[in-house]
Structures are given as C-alpha cells and as structure tokens.
C-alpha cells in the first residue's frame, strides 16, 4: 500500500529485456535507504519488488524483474536510461496518510493531451480509457505516475488536474510532454463502490 506522495525522483540505470522478463535498475537516494531485497517500491506508481540492491558512492541502485504483462500495461515500456521515475516506499503502519490509498496496481495507461503553464501552476489533461473514467469524479483522487492528485474537471474522455510548482519540481512530471504516456490508478474506494453497485 502506498499514499501517492512521491518521495523522490530516481533515474533509470539500465533496462535489459529477455523473453520472460525485463530487468530494470533504478538509482535512488532517499528511497534506497532502509530498503532490502523483497521490499516493495512504487516506480511511476507501479508496485515492484526489489530483487537486488547495490550501494554506490552517492546513490543506491535497486533492481527489479518485470513480467511482460507489467511491461505492457505501464509506461515503463517508454522509459530510457536516464529517464526520471517517481519513487515511493510502501506505507508504514505508523505513517501519516498524506495522499490517498494507492495500491500500485496500474489500471491503464493514459495519454497527456494538454500540459501547459498557467501563471505559477500547470494544467494537466489526460485522456483515459472508459473503465478508468467511470471512477473519476470532480474533486476525487487519482494516481498519475504514482502521484496522488485531485481531479479539477471531468469530461467524457479526459480529466484535468492542476499541478502546483512543488509537485512539478519534485516529480517526473517536469519531463513530460503532450503525447506522453502516464500510468493511471483510479481511486480504490471508487472501484469498490462501483463493484458493490453492479
């Protein structure tokens, strides 16, 4: 379980694909601390298991094995060596829940259709599949690349979010452009309510 409060941006160190899996290595400063093999880490909102950990001079390199299914269903497939990724360690039982309940199970990939500066802030608009949009509500929560965000407007196929300067500066959103893919996880509570009403 995560909160969607990104702790830092890490950087892709290497990507090695095979027929069965993809070996992904990410360097981190903050999120490398206190982690061990077997721990969960959200990478762009996708819950991954640390399979190897190597301490460097200034950063710790964390390695993950991704199934082809995970690769296909997330925007990690678009990552390149040097790309910034959002990182968050799993929620500790005694921690504050600063964002919302985020499982790290990506529902779908969305696409940025609008990304522009508006005064001191930024306006982000994402087109999403209908099975995600049915769970998106005005002033509700959604995780975009693992970031807990509040929905500012909902249209038929898209939703909009206002991004404050702090979020822009401390997340990988600063590297995004119109046309880029983003990982989406709809609000868990909304999904349970929808299931109960079926």
MDTraj code that builds the backbone (N, CA, C; nanometers):
import mdtraj as md
import numpy as np

residues = "UNK UNK UNK UNK UNK UNK UNK UNK UNK UNK UNK UNK UNK UNK UNK UNK UNK UNK UNK UNK UNK UNK UNK UNK UNK UNK UNK UNK UNK UNK UNK UNK UNK UNK UNK UNK UNK UNK UNK UNK UNK UNK UNK UNK UNK UNK UNK UNK UNK UNK UNK UNK UNK UNK UNK UNK UNK UNK UNK UNK UNK UNK UNK UNK UNK UNK UNK UNK UNK UNK UNK UNK UNK UNK UNK UNK UNK UNK UNK UNK UNK UNK UNK UNK UNK UNK UNK UNK UNK UNK UNK UNK UNK UNK UNK UNK UNK UNK UNK UNK UNK UNK UNK UNK UNK UNK UNK UNK UNK UNK UNK UNK UNK UNK UNK UNK UNK UNK UNK UNK UNK UNK UNK UNK UNK UNK UNK UNK UNK UNK UNK UNK UNK UNK UNK UNK UNK UNK UNK UNK UNK UNK UNK UNK UNK UNK UNK UNK UNK UNK UNK UNK UNK UNK UNK UNK UNK UNK UNK UNK UNK UNK UNK UNK UNK UNK UNK UNK UNK UNK UNK UNK UNK UNK UNK UNK UNK UNK UNK UNK UNK UNK UNK UNK UNK UNK UNK UNK UNK UNK UNK UNK UNK UNK UNK UNK UNK UNK".split()
xyz = np.array([
    [0.0843, -0.1191, 0.0000],
    [0.0000, 0.0000, 0.0000],
    [0.0885, 0.1250, 0.0000],
    [0.0447, 0.2244, -0.0782],
    [0.1175, 0.3498, -0.0896],
    [0.0201, 0.4655, -0.0683],
    [0.0734, 0.5872, -0.0671],
    [-0.0116, 0.7046, -0.0463],
    [-0.0161, 0.7976, -0.1672],
    [0.0740, 0.7792, -0.2624],
    [0.0804, 0.8698, -0.3762],
    [0.1585, 0.9969, -0.3475],
    [0.2271, 1.0003, -0.2322],
    [0.3153, 1.1129, -0.2013],
    [0.4562, 1.0727, -0.2430],
    [0.4982, 1.1207, -0.3578],
    [0.6277, 1.0824, -0.4143],
    [0.7408, 1.1315, -0.3239],
    [0.8329, 1.0408, -0.2917],
    [0.9435, 1.0772, -0.2031],
    [1.0614, 1.1367, -0.2788],
    [1.0800, 1.0929, -0.4017],
    [1.1894, 1.1465, -0.4833],
    [1.1744, 1.0982, -0.6268],
    [1.2514, 1.1581, -0.7150],
    [1.2643, 1.1034, -0.8494],
    [1.3955, 1.0279, -0.8556],
    [1.3864, 0.9015, -0.8973],
    [1.5060, 0.8226, -0.9233],
    [1.5327, 0.8254, -1.0724],
    [1.6366, 0.7560, -1.1137],
    [1.6728, 0.7563, -1.2553],
    [1.7004, 0.6149, -1.3034],
    [1.6528, 0.5850, -1.4237],
    [1.6745, 0.4528, -1.4817],
    [1.8227, 0.4334, -1.5099],
    [1.8801, 0.3288, -1.4512],
    [2.0215, 0.2958, -1.4712],
    [2.0402, 0.1997, -1.5876],
    [1.9509, 0.1015, -1.5979],
    [1.9618, 0.0043, -1.7065],
    [1.8289, -0.0662, -1.7276],
    [1.8099, -0.1141, -1.8512],
    [1.6930, -0.1941, -1.8889],
    [1.7444, -0.3090, -1.9741],
    [1.7205, -0.4302, -1.9276],
    [1.7643, -0.5476, -2.0047],
    [1.6450, -0.6405, -2.0236],
    [1.6056, -0.6589, -2.1501],
    [1.4881, -0.7403, -2.1792],
    [1.5269, -0.8818, -2.2182],
    [1.4449, -0.9776, -2.1756],
    [1.4575, -1.1165, -2.2194],
    [1.3181, -1.1637, -2.2574],
    [1.3049, -1.2881, -2.3020],
    [1.1745, -1.3390, -2.3426],
    [1.0782, -1.3501, -2.2246],
    [1.1307, -1.3767, -2.1061],
    [1.0448, -1.3992, -1.9905],
    [1.0232, -1.2757, -1.9042],
    [1.1221, -1.1879, -1.8966],
    [1.1096, -1.0727, -1.8073],
    [1.1991, -0.9584, -1.8532],
    [1.1833, -0.8460, -1.7856],
    [1.2666, -0.7282, -1.8107],
    [1.3346, -0.6913, -1.6800],
    [1.4660, -0.6838, -1.6834],
    [1.5420, -0.6441, -1.5650],
    [1.5575, -0.4927, -1.5689],
    [1.5053, -0.4270, -1.4659],
    [1.5070, -0.2816, -1.4580],
    [1.5868, -0.2407, -1.3357],
    [1.6808, -0.1479, -1.3527],
    [1.7597, -0.0963, -1.2406],
    [1.7375, 0.0538, -1.2291],
    [1.7133, 0.0994, -1.1063],
    [1.6839, 0.2396, -1.0788],
    [1.7749, 0.2892, -0.9676],
    [1.8337, 0.4066, -0.9854],
    [1.9162, 0.4651, -0.8795],
    [1.8309, 0.5580, -0.7941],
    [1.8571, 0.5548, -0.6638],
    [1.7784, 0.6356, -0.5694],
    [1.8661, 0.6818, -0.4551],
    [1.8305, 0.7943, -0.3972],
    [1.8981, 0.8424, -0.2765],
    [1.8115, 0.8122, -0.1550],
    [1.6969, 0.8801, -0.1470],
    [1.6074, 0.8676, -0.0317],
    [1.5485, 0.7276, -0.0210],
    [1.4891, 0.6795, -0.1303],
    [1.4171, 0.5521, -0.1268],
    [1.5084, 0.4308, -0.1191],
    [1.6347, 0.4497, -0.1409],
    [1.7284, 0.3390, -0.1236],
    [1.7538, 0.3104, 0.0229],
    [1.7403, 0.4131, 0.1060],
    [1.7674, 0.3990, 0.2485],
    [1.6637, 0.3132, 0.3185],
    [1.7094, 0.2186, 0.3963],
    [1.6206, 0.1344, 0.4755],
    [1.5483, 0.0263, 0.3977],
    [1.5762, 0.0150, 0.2680],
    [1.5125, -0.0902, 0.1887],
    [1.6004, -0.2145, 0.1855],
    [1.5379, -0.3259, 0.1562],
    [1.6106, -0.4533, 0.1449],
    [1.5468, -0.5363, 0.0345],
    [1.6147, -0.6398, -0.0073],
    [1.5612, -0.7304, -0.1085],
    [1.4290, -0.7873, -0.0576],
    [1.3285, -0.7856, -0.1430],
    [1.1958, -0.8337, -0.1069],
    [1.0975, -0.7226, -0.0752],
    [1.1490, -0.6022, -0.0509],
    [1.0606, -0.4887, -0.0224],
    [0.9907, -0.4409, -0.1497],
    [0.8765, -0.3742, -0.1302],
    [0.8028, -0.3151, -0.2414],
    [0.8401, -0.1686, -0.2578],
    [0.8451, -0.1248, -0.3824],
    [0.8713, 0.0151, -0.4133],
    [0.7825, 0.0526, -0.5307],
    [0.7165, 0.1676, -0.5211],
    [0.6361, 0.2166, -0.6330],
    [0.7263, 0.2944, -0.7274],
    [0.7309, 0.2496, -0.8524],
    [0.8107, 0.3145, -0.9567],
    [0.7116, 0.3659, -1.0612],
    [0.6969, 0.4975, -1.0697],
    [0.5918, 0.5588, -1.1528],
    [0.4549, 0.5020, -1.1159],
    [0.4388, 0.4722, -0.9863],
    [0.3110, 0.4232, -0.9377],
    [0.2912, 0.2738, -0.9485],
    [0.3855, 0.2044, -1.0092],
    [0.3753, 0.0599, -1.0270],
    [0.4494, -0.0108, -0.9133],
    [0.3798, -0.0953, -0.8389],
    [0.4407, -0.1667, -0.7266],
    [0.5337, -0.2753, -0.7782],
    [0.6625, -0.2599, -0.7481],
    [0.7640, -0.3559, -0.7905],
    [0.8384, -0.4102, -0.6693],
    [0.8926, -0.5313, -0.6833],
    [0.9673, -0.5955, -0.5747],
    [1.1167, -0.5822, -0.5986],
    [1.1876, -0.5360, -0.4971],
    [1.3335, -0.5221, -0.5076],
    [1.3969, -0.6615, -0.5060],
    [1.4723, -0.6938, -0.6108],
    [1.5377, -0.8258, -0.6186],
    [1.6880, -0.8165, -0.5972],
    [1.7402, -0.6948, -0.6045],
    [1.8839, -0.6737, -0.5836],
    [1.9053, -0.5308, -0.5386],
    [2.0059, -0.5122, -0.4543],
    [2.0336, -0.3783, -0.4005],
    [2.1840, -0.3586, -0.3959],
    [2.2315, -0.2496, -0.4584],
    [2.3758, -0.2239, -0.4621],
    [2.4029, -0.0798, -0.4222],
    [2.4871, -0.0611, -0.3223],
    [2.5203, 0.0734, -0.2751],
    [2.6293, 0.1345, -0.3611],
    [2.6044, 0.2573, -0.4079],
    [2.7042, 0.3304, -0.4837],
    [2.7617, 0.4427, -0.3995],
    [2.8371, 0.5309, -0.4618],
    [2.9003, 0.6410, -0.3897],
    [2.7966, 0.7386, -0.3346],
    [2.7015, 0.7800, -0.4190],
    [2.6006, 0.8771, -0.3761],
    [2.4591, 0.8222, -0.3812],
    [2.4393, 0.7162, -0.4549],
    [2.3060, 0.6596, -0.4721],
    [2.3082, 0.5088, -0.4526],
    [2.1921, 0.4534, -0.4265],
    [2.1754, 0.3086, -0.4174],
    [2.1023, 0.2635, -0.5427],
    [2.1506, 0.1587, -0.6051],
    [2.0875, 0.1060, -0.7258],
    [1.9989, -0.0116, -0.6860],
    [1.8713, 0.0011, -0.7180],
    [1.7722, -0.1016, -0.6866],
    [1.7308, -0.1713, -0.8158],
    [1.7279, -0.3045, -0.8129],
    [1.6934, -0.3820, -0.9322],
    [1.5603, -0.4532, -0.9150],
    [1.4875, -0.4648, -1.0266],
    [1.3548, -0.5262, -1.0284],
    [1.3431, -0.6171, -1.1503],
    [1.2637, -0.7228, -1.1378],
    [1.2292, -0.8075, -1.2515],
    [1.0829, -0.7838, -1.2854],
    [1.0565, -0.7369, -1.4062],
    [0.9204, -0.7082, -1.4501],
    [0.8721, -0.8166, -1.5442],
    [0.7502, -0.8647, -1.5195],
    [0.6879, -0.9571, -1.6132],
    [0.6505, -0.8815, -1.7402],
    [0.6379, -0.9531, -1.8507],
    [0.5958, -0.8901, -1.9761],
    [0.4605, -0.8211, -1.9596],
    [0.3717, -0.8790, -1.8775],
    [0.2401, -0.8193, -1.8508],
    [0.2544, -0.6810, -1.7889],
    [0.3424, -0.6697, -1.6895],
    [0.3672, -0.5401, -1.6245],
    [0.4254, -0.4415, -1.7250],
    [0.5173, -0.4882, -1.8050],
    [0.5823, -0.4046, -1.9066],
    [0.4797, -0.3477, -2.0041],
    [0.3876, -0.4330, -2.0495],
    [0.2867, -0.3906, -2.1475],
    [0.1847, -0.2947, -2.0894],
    [0.1544, -0.3092, -1.9608],
    [0.0463, -0.2328, -1.9000],
    [0.0915, -0.1022, -1.8338],
    [0.2206, -0.0712, -1.8403],
    [0.2698, 0.0506, -1.7758],
    [0.3540, 0.1331, -1.8731],
    [0.3768, 0.2586, -1.8361],
    [0.4601, 0.3437, -1.9215],
    [0.6084, 0.3199, -1.9001],
    [0.6435, 0.2211, -1.8175],
    [0.7853, 0.1859, -1.8032],
    [0.8415, 0.1374, -1.9366],
    [0.7546, 0.0880, -2.0234],
    [0.7974, 0.0445, -2.1564],
    [0.8539, 0.1611, -2.2389],
    [0.8168, 0.2848, -2.2012],
    [0.8658, 0.4029, -2.2728],
    [0.9913, 0.4614, -2.2087],
    [1.0300, 0.4077, -2.0937],
    [1.1457, 0.4622, -2.0213],
    [1.2757, 0.4319, -2.0945],
    [1.3701, 0.5190, -2.0767],
    [1.5032, 0.5017, -2.1337],
    [1.6053, 0.5223, -2.0225],
    [1.7270, 0.4772, -2.0448],
    [1.8334, 0.5004, -1.9468],
    [1.8463, 0.6510, -1.9255],
    [1.8428, 0.6927, -1.7996],
    [1.8489, 0.8344, -1.7660],
    [1.7141, 0.8977, -1.7399],
    [1.6050, 0.8277, -1.7762],
    [1.4712, 0.8814, -1.7522],
    [1.4438, 0.8934, -1.6025],
    [1.3751, 1.0011, -1.5644],
    [1.3337, 1.0181, -1.4248],
    [1.2075, 0.9372, -1.4001],
    [1.2000, 0.8746, -1.2828],
    [1.0810, 0.7994, -1.2426],
    [1.0444, 0.8384, -1.1002],
    [0.9149, 0.8414, -1.0715],
    [0.8672, 0.8730, -0.9375],
    [0.8834, 0.7518, -0.8467],
    [0.9360, 0.7746, -0.7263],
    [0.9587, 0.6658, -0.6316],
    [0.8882, 0.6925, -0.4999],
    [0.8307, 0.5852, -0.4443],
    [0.7702, 0.5920, -0.3117],
    [0.7844, 0.4559, -0.2440],
    [0.8346, 0.4585, -0.1211],
    [0.8393, 0.3352, -0.0427],
    [0.7003, 0.3025, 0.0094],
    [0.6766, 0.1753, 0.0408],
    [0.5440, 0.1348, 0.0890],
    [0.5128, 0.2011, 0.2227],
    [0.3840, 0.2167, 0.2473],
    [0.3352, 0.2861, 0.3655],
    [0.3634, 0.2064, 0.4925],
    [0.4261, 0.2714, 0.5889],
    [0.4471, 0.2093, 0.7204],
    [0.3202, 0.2256, 0.8029],
    [0.2939, 0.1283, 0.8915],
    [0.1695, 0.1295, 0.9701],
    [0.1563, 0.2534, 1.0586],
    [0.2694, 0.3127, 1.0976],
    [0.2644, 0.4294, 1.1860],
    [0.2831, 0.5611, 1.1112],
    [0.2685, 0.5581, 0.9778],
    [0.2872, 0.6793, 0.8977],
    [0.1562, 0.7534, 0.8778],
    [0.1683, 0.8824, 0.8451],
    [0.0520, 0.9606, 0.8075],
    [0.0124, 0.9253, 0.6648],
    [-0.1171, 0.9268, 0.6394],
    [-0.1674, 0.9030, 0.5046],
    [-0.1862, 1.0385, 0.4378],
    [-0.0789, 1.0872, 0.3753],
    [-0.0817, 1.2224, 0.3210],
    [-0.1573, 1.2361, 0.1911],
    [-0.1695, 1.1281, 0.1148],
    [-0.2388, 1.1347, -0.0135],
    [-0.3704, 1.0601, -0.0071],
    [-0.3783, 0.9461, -0.0780],
    [-0.4952, 0.8585, -0.0690],
    [-0.4468, 0.7143, -0.0832],
    [-0.5367, 0.6183, -0.0673],
    [-0.4972, 0.4778, -0.0766],
    [-0.4577, 0.4439, -0.2207],
    [-0.3317, 0.4074, -0.2399],
    [-0.2790, 0.3706, -0.3713],
    [-0.2198, 0.2306, -0.3591],
    [-0.2634, 0.1391, -0.4436],
    [-0.2177, 0.0002, -0.4328],
    [-0.0902, -0.0275, -0.5118],
    [-0.0652, 0.0541, -0.6133],
    [0.0487, 0.0266, -0.7005],
    [0.0143, -0.0692, -0.8129],
    [-0.1155, -0.0975, -0.8303],
    [-0.1626, -0.1830, -0.9392],
    [-0.2223, -0.0928, -1.0465],
    [-0.1510, -0.0751, -1.1544],
    [-0.1893, 0.0195, -1.2590],
    [-0.3141, -0.0292, -1.3321],
    [-0.4138, 0.0584, -1.3438],
    [-0.5370, 0.0230, -1.4143],
    [-0.5218, 0.0349, -1.5653],
    [-0.4514, 0.1371, -1.6090],
    [-0.4386, 0.1611, -1.7526],
    [-0.3325, 0.2677, -1.7776],
    [-0.2972, 0.2807, -1.9026],
    [-0.2081, 0.3884, -1.9464],
    [-0.2948, 0.4989, -2.0058],
    [-0.2721, 0.6210, -1.9608],
    [-0.3391, 0.7365, -2.0185],
    [-0.2408, 0.8123, -2.1067],
    [-0.2906, 0.9143, -2.1760],
    [-0.2034, 0.9956, -2.2619],
    [-0.2269, 1.1426, -2.2334],
    [-0.1186, 1.2167, -2.2191],
    [-0.1282, 1.3608, -2.1956],
    [-0.1733, 1.4297, -2.3238],
    [-0.2832, 1.5039, -2.3147],
    [-0.3328, 1.5781, -2.4309],
    [-0.3205, 1.7294, -2.4120],
    [-0.2960, 1.7703, -2.2888],
    [-0.2730, 1.9123, -2.2607],
    [-0.1792, 1.9227, -2.1413],
    [-0.0769, 2.0047, -2.1542],
    [0.0232, 2.0200, -2.0485],
    [0.0843, 2.1573, -2.0664],
    [0.0305, 2.2541, -1.9920],
    [0.0754, 2.3911, -2.0131],
    [0.0802, 2.4697, -1.8831],
    [0.1662, 2.5675, -1.8829],
    [0.1803, 2.6540, -1.7662],
    [0.0687, 2.7559, -1.7639],
    [0.0119, 2.7753, -1.6433],
    [-0.0934, 2.8730, -1.6229],
    [-0.0552, 2.9559, -1.5014],
    [0.0083, 3.0707, -1.5238],
    [0.0585, 3.1508, -1.4127],
    [0.1696, 3.0756, -1.3428],
    [0.1574, 3.0566, -1.2119],
    [0.2599, 2.9847, -1.1361],
    [0.2384, 2.8339, -1.1402],
    [0.1194, 2.7918, -1.1838],
    [0.0836, 2.6498, -1.1816],
    [0.0886, 2.5888, -1.3210],
    [0.0511, 2.4603, -1.3280],
    [0.0480, 2.3877, -1.4543],
    [-0.0865, 2.3187, -1.4662],
    [-0.1393, 2.3106, -1.5881],
    [-0.2637, 2.2399, -1.6143],
    [-0.2329, 2.1135, -1.6932],
    [-0.2751, 2.0007, -1.6362],
    [-0.2522, 1.8698, -1.6981],
    [-0.3866, 1.8099, -1.7376],
    [-0.3983, 1.7694, -1.8636],
    [-0.5185, 1.6996, -1.9091],
    [-0.4787, 1.5659, -1.9689],
    [-0.5482, 1.4617, -1.9247],
    [-0.5141, 1.3251, -1.9642],
    [-0.6361, 1.2571, -2.0238],
    [-0.6177, 1.1906, -2.1385],
    [-0.7233, 1.1070, -2.1940],
    [-0.7043, 0.9675, -2.1363],
    [-0.8163, 0.9052, -2.0938],
    [-0.8096, 0.7763, -2.0260],
    [-0.9158, 0.6821, -2.0810],
    [-0.8925, 0.5506, -2.0702],
    [-0.9935, 0.4536, -2.1133],
    [-1.1222, 0.4684, -2.0326],
    [-1.2335, 0.4239, -2.0898],
    [-1.3647, 0.4401, -2.0257],
    [-1.3732, 0.3676, -1.8915],
    [-1.3032, 0.2533, -1.8770],
    [-1.3113, 0.1807, -1.7498],
    [-1.2399, 0.2535, -1.6376],
    [-1.1500, 0.3454, -1.6708],
    [-1.0881, 0.4322, -1.5696],
    [-1.1757, 0.5553, -1.5477],
    [-1.2247, 0.6139, -1.6573],
    [-1.3043, 0.7367, -1.6477],
    [-1.4307, 0.7177, -1.5635],
    [-1.4860, 0.5971, -1.5587],
    [-1.6078, 0.5756, -1.4791],
    [-1.5822, 0.5919, -1.3297],
    [-1.4542, 0.5875, -1.2892],
    [-1.4190, 0.6031, -1.1485],
    [-1.3634, 0.7422, -1.1171],
    [-1.3584, 0.8287, -1.2176],
    [-1.3020, 0.9625, -1.1991],
    [-1.4140, 1.0615, -1.1717],
    [-1.4043, 1.1312, -1.0586],
    [-1.5067, 1.2283, -1.0208],
    [-1.4426, 1.3619, -0.9852],
    [-1.5193, 1.4671, -1.0041],
    [-1.4741, 1.6020, -0.9690],
    [-1.4361, 1.6077, -0.8209],
    [-1.3176, 1.6591, -0.7940],
    [-1.2600, 1.6705, -0.6594],
    [-1.2214, 1.5355, -0.5977],
    [-1.2303, 1.4291, -0.6771],
    [-1.1868, 1.2978, -0.6295],
    [-1.0369, 1.2808, -0.6490],
    [-0.9868, 1.1653, -0.6086],
    [-0.8431, 1.1369, -0.6189],
    [-0.8134, 1.0407, -0.7334],
    [-0.6973, 1.0578, -0.7924],
    [-0.6448, 0.9645, -0.8919],
    [-0.4936, 0.9678, -0.8819],
    [-0.4301, 0.8540, -0.9071],
    [-0.2842, 0.8474, -0.9089],
    [-0.2377, 0.8519, -1.0537],
    [-0.1548, 0.9504, -1.0855],
    [-0.0958, 0.9654, -1.2184],
    [0.0548, 0.9466, -1.2025],
    [0.1084, 0.8411, -1.2616],
    [0.2500, 0.8053, -1.2419],
    [0.2845, 0.7957, -1.0930],
    [0.1862, 0.7482, -1.0151],
    [0.2097, 0.7276, -0.8726],
    [0.1907, 0.8504, -0.7861],
    [0.1495, 0.9631, -0.8455],
    [0.1302, 1.0872, -0.7704],
    [-0.0175, 1.0999, -0.7330],
    [-0.0461, 1.1167, -0.6062],
    [-0.1834, 1.1390, -0.5613],
    [-0.2259, 1.2800, -0.6006],
    [-0.3272, 1.2886, -0.6874],
    [-0.3703, 1.4172, -0.7393],
    [-0.5215, 1.4322, -0.7279],
    [-0.5663, 1.5575, -0.7223],
    [-0.7086, 1.5879, -0.7106],
    [-0.7630, 1.6298, -0.8465],
    [-0.8713, 1.5677, -0.8868],
    [-0.9324, 1.5945, -1.0169],
    [-1.0014, 1.7308, -1.0141],
    [-0.9664, 1.8153, -1.1109],
    [-1.0222, 1.9508, -1.1172],
    [-1.1380, 1.9622, -1.2154],
    [-1.1424, 1.8742, -1.3151],
    [-1.2513, 1.8761, -1.4137],
    [-1.2600, 1.7390, -1.4790],
    [-1.3828, 1.6988, -1.5125],
    [-1.4052, 1.5699, -1.5772],
    [-1.4845, 1.5929, -1.7056],
    [-1.4321, 1.5408, -1.8155],
    [-1.5034, 1.5443, -1.9428],
    [-1.5335, 1.4000, -1.9838],
    [-1.5868, 1.3798, -2.1020],
    [-1.6286, 1.2452, -2.1429],
    [-1.5109, 1.1480, -2.1484],
    [-1.4008, 1.1914, -2.2084],
    [-1.2866, 1.1013, -2.2260],
    [-1.1605, 1.1487, -2.1543],
    [-1.1653, 1.2665, -2.0937],
    [-1.0456, 1.3219, -2.0300],
    [-1.0768, 1.3762, -1.8911],
    [-0.9706, 1.3968, -1.8142],
    [-0.9831, 1.4673, -1.6866],
    [-0.8682, 1.5669, -1.6768],
    [-0.8901, 1.6725, -1.5982],
    [-0.7885, 1.7757, -1.5801],
    [-0.7450, 1.7829, -1.4350],
    [-0.6191, 1.8200, -1.4168],
    [-0.5607, 1.8338, -1.2840],
    [-0.4735, 1.9580, -1.2829],
    [-0.4804, 2.0338, -1.1743],
    [-0.3900, 2.1467, -1.1552],
    [-0.2671, 2.0979, -1.0790],
    [-0.1501, 2.1328, -1.1290],
    [-0.0236, 2.0915, -1.0676],
    [0.0440, 2.2147, -1.0076],
    [0.0680, 2.2110, -0.8775],
    [0.1354, 2.3232, -0.8122],
    [0.2856, 2.3164, -0.8410],
    [0.3583, 2.4279, -0.8263],
    [0.5023, 2.4288, -0.8557],
    [0.5808, 2.3218, -0.7802],
    [0.5474, 2.2966, -0.6536],
    [0.6212, 2.1955, -0.5759],
    [0.6112, 2.0587, -0.6411],
    [0.4897, 2.0182, -0.6786],
    [0.4705, 1.8869, -0.7420],
    [0.5448, 1.8800, -0.8743],
    [0.5409, 1.9879, -0.9508],
    [0.6127, 1.9923, -1.0781],
    [0.7630, 1.9729, -1.0571],
    [0.8163, 2.0366, -0.9562],
    [0.9610, 2.0349, -0.9336],
    [1.0127, 1.9037, -0.8763],
    [0.9321, 1.8344, -0.7941],
    [0.9834, 1.7159, -0.7245],
    [0.9384, 1.5833, -0.7855],
    [0.8671, 1.5881, -0.8981],
    [0.8241, 1.4645, -0.9631],
    [0.8729, 1.4604, -1.1081],
    [0.8547, 1.3444, -1.1689],
    [0.8961, 1.3262, -1.3086],
    [0.8030, 1.3970, -1.4063],
    [0.6965, 1.4607, -1.3572],
    [0.6088, 1.5371, -1.4470],
    [0.6852, 1.6458, -1.5202],
    [0.7925, 1.6948, -1.4597],
    [0.8701, 1.8017, -1.5241],
    [0.9331, 1.7559, -1.6561],
    [0.9407, 1.6240, -1.6770],
    [0.9965, 1.5708, -1.8020],
    [0.8883, 1.5331, -1.9031],
    [0.7617, 1.5451, -1.8645],
    [0.6531, 1.5010, -1.9518],
    [0.6167, 1.6060, -2.0565],
    [0.5611, 1.5565, -2.1674],
    [0.5152, 1.6429, -2.2767],
    [0.3827, 1.5899, -2.3287],
    [0.3139, 1.6726, -2.4085],
    [0.1907, 1.6281, -2.4733],
    [0.2221, 1.5053, -2.5583],
    [0.1384, 1.4033, -2.5459],
    [0.1590, 1.2785, -2.6197],
    [0.2237, 1.1688, -2.5374],
    [0.2822, 1.2060, -2.4234],
    [0.3478, 1.1060, -2.3377],
    [0.2451, 1.0201, -2.2655],
    [0.2864, 0.8964, -2.2379],
    [0.2018, 0.8027, -2.1640],
    [0.2232, 0.8206, -2.0142],
    [0.1149, 0.8050, -1.9375],
    [0.1228, 0.8114, -1.7913],
    [0.0463, 0.6932, -1.7325],
    [0.0972, 0.6405, -1.6217],
    [0.0298, 0.5315, -1.5521],
    [-0.0873, 0.5873, -1.4715],
    [-0.2012, 0.5192, -1.4792],
    [-0.3201, 0.5628, -1.4076],
    [-0.3680, 0.4555, -1.3114],
    [-0.3991, 0.4973, -1.1897],
    [-0.4669, 0.4101, -1.0945],
    [-0.5844, 0.4869, -1.0361],
    [-0.7045, 0.4399, -1.0668],
    [-0.8250, 0.5043, -1.0150],
    [-0.8347, 0.4823, -0.8649],
    [-0.9136, 0.5669, -0.8000],
    [-0.9301, 0.5593, -0.6552],
    [-0.9862, 0.4232, -0.6137],
    [-0.9208, 0.3592, -0.5192],
    [-0.9591, 0.2259, -0.4726],
    [-1.1011, 0.2235, -0.4168],
    [-1.1376, 0.3242, -0.3399],
    [-1.2705, 0.3285, -0.2803],
    [-1.3785, 0.3391, -0.3883],
    [-1.3505, 0.4159, -0.4927],
    [-1.4462, 0.4289, -0.6032],
    [-1.4667, 0.2958, -0.6732],
    [-1.3589, 0.2184, -0.6873],
    [-1.3691, 0.0881, -0.7534],
    [-1.4519, -0.0093, -0.6707],
    [-1.4366, -0.0072, -0.5392],
    [-1.5159, -0.0945, -0.4538],
    [-1.6628, -0.0571, -0.4565],
    [-1.6912, 0.0727, -0.4528],
    [-1.8301, 0.1181, -0.4592],
    [-1.8939, 0.0753, -0.5902],
    [-1.8229, 0.0929, -0.7011],
    [-1.8744, 0.0538, -0.8333],
    [-1.9025, -0.0954, -0.8379],
    [-1.8140, -0.1744, -0.7796],
    [-1.8322, -0.3202, -0.7783],
    [-1.9560, -0.3584, -0.6983],
    [-1.9782, -0.2943, -0.5836],
    [-2.0938, -0.3258, -0.4990],
    [-2.2256, -0.2882, -0.5650],
    [-2.2208, -0.1871, -0.6531],
    [-2.3426, -0.1406, -0.7183],
    [-2.3780, -0.2184, -0.8442],
    [-2.2918, -0.3090, -0.8871],
    [-2.3181, -0.3882, -1.0073],
    [-2.4312, -0.4874, -0.9845],
])
top = md.Topology()
chain = top.add_chain()
for i, resn in enumerate(residues, 1):
    res = top.add_residue(resn, chain, resSeq=i)
    for name in ("N", "CA", "C"):
        top.add_atom(name, md.element.get_by_symbol(name[0]), res)
traj = md.Trajectory(xyz[None], top)
